[in-house]
Amino acid sequence: TLAQYVTGNFCGWNQLHPLYSSNGSLFSAELLLPPGVHELKFVFETPNGRDWRTNSSMAVTDGQNNALLV
């Protein structure tokens, strides 16, 4: 299984926070974020490098990043 992470404006886009799964289909990360709207993307390690993606089931900010309201 390739590594999966989340990153965003809450960490300056320069830290990858690992995603964990107990069943292989639902992934999560536990982060302490201040209240507000946070932009984020999911990062997947692939044989060709890192693949930055959004989740189509989440809100988007400007069409490029997901939005998370805390």
C-alpha positions as a Markdown table, in Angstrom:
| # | Residue | x | y | z |
|---|---|---|---|---|
| 1 | Thr | 0.0 | 0.0 | 0.0 |
| 2 | Leu | 1.3 | 3.4 | -0.9 |
| 3 | Ala | 1.5 | 6.1 | 1.8 |
| 4 | Gln | -1.3 | 8.6 | 2.0 |
| 5 | Tyr | -1.2 | 12.0 | 3.7 |
| 6 | Val | -3.1 | 15.2 | 4.2 |
| 7 | Thr | -1.6 | 18.7 | 4.1 |
| 8 | Gly | -3.0 | 22.2 | 3.9 |
| 9 | Asn | -2.8 | 25.9 | 4.8 |
| 10 | Phe | -3.0 | 24.9 | 8.5 |
| 11 | Cys | 0.7 | 23.8 | 8.3 |
| 12 | Gly | 1.9 | 26.1 | 5.5 |
| 13 | Trp | 1.5 | 23.3 | 3.0 |
| 14 | Asn | 5.0 | 22.0 | 4.1 |
| 15 | Gln | 4.1 | 19.1 | 6.4 |
| 16 | Leu | 2.5 | 15.7 | 5.4 |
| 17 | His | 0.3 | 14.3 | 8.1 |
| 18 | Pro | -0.2 | 10.5 | 7.7 |
| 19 | Leu | -3.6 | 9.1 | 7.1 |
| 20 | Tyr | -4.4 | 5.8 | 8.9 |
| 21 | Ser | -6.9 | 3.1 | 8.1 |
| 22 | Ser | -8.3 | 0.3 | 10.2 |
| 23 | Asn | -10.2 | -1.3 | 7.3 |
| 24 | Gly | -8.4 | -0.2 | 4.1 |
| 25 | Ser | -11.2 | 1.9 | 2.8 |
| 26 | Leu | -11.8 | 4.7 | 5.3 |
| 27 | Phe | -8.8 | 6.9 | 6.2 |
| 28 | Ser | -8.4 | 9.4 | 8.9 |
| 29 | Ala | -5.9 | 11.8 | 10.6 |
| 30 | Glu | -6.2 | 13.4 | 14.0 |
| 31 | Leu | -5.1 | 17.1 | 13.9 |
| 32 | Leu | -5.6 | 19.9 | 16.3 |
| 33 | Leu | -6.9 | 22.8 | 14.2 |
| 34 | Pro | -8.1 | 26.2 | 15.3 |
| 35 | Pro | -11.7 | 27.2 | 14.4 |
| 36 | Gly | -12.2 | 28.5 | 10.9 |
| 37 | Val | -12.0 | 27.3 | 7.3 |
| 38 | His | -8.9 | 25.4 | 6.3 |
| 39 | Glu | -7.8 | 24.5 | 2.8 |
| 40 | Leu | -6.4 | 21.0 | 2.3 |
| 41 | Lys | -5.3 | 18.4 | -0.2 |
| 42 | Phe | -4.6 | 14.7 | 0.0 |
| 43 | Val | -1.1 | 13.5 | -1.1 |
| 44 | Phe | -0.4 | 10.0 | -2.3 |
| 45 | Glu | 3.0 | 8.5 | -2.7 |
| 46 | Thr | 3.3 | 6.8 | -6.1 |
| 47 | Pro | 6.2 | 5.1 | -7.9 |
| 48 | Asn | 6.5 | 8.3 | -10.0 |
| 49 | Gly | 6.4 | 10.7 | -7.1 |
| 50 | Arg | 3.7 | 12.5 | -5.1 |
| 51 | Asp | 0.2 | 12.9 | -6.5 |
| 52 | Trp | -1.8 | 15.8 | -4.9 |
| 53 | Arg | -5.5 | 15.3 | -5.0 |
| 54 | Thr | -8.8 | 16.7 | -3.8 |
| 55 | Asn | -11.8 | 14.7 | -2.6 |
| 56 | Ser | -14.8 | 15.3 | -4.8 |
| 57 | Ser | -17.2 | 14.6 | -1.9 |
| 58 | Met | -15.8 | 17.6 | 0.0 |
| 59 | Ala | -16.4 | 21.3 | -0.5 |
| 60 | Val | -13.8 | 23.2 | -2.6 |
| 61 | Thr | -12.4 | 26.7 | -2.1 |
| 62 | Asp | -11.3 | 27.9 | -5.4 |
| 63 | Gly | -11.6 | 24.8 | -7.5 |
| 64 | Gln | -8.1 | 23.7 | -6.5 |
| 65 | Asn | -8.3 | 22.8 | -2.8 |
| 66 | Asn | -10.8 | 21.1 | -0.4 |
| 67 | Ala | -12.3 | 23.2 | 2.3 |
| 68 | Leu | -12.8 | 22.0 | 5.9 |
| 69 | Leu | -14.8 | 24.1 | 8.4 |
| 70 | Val | -13.7 | 23.5 | 12.0 |
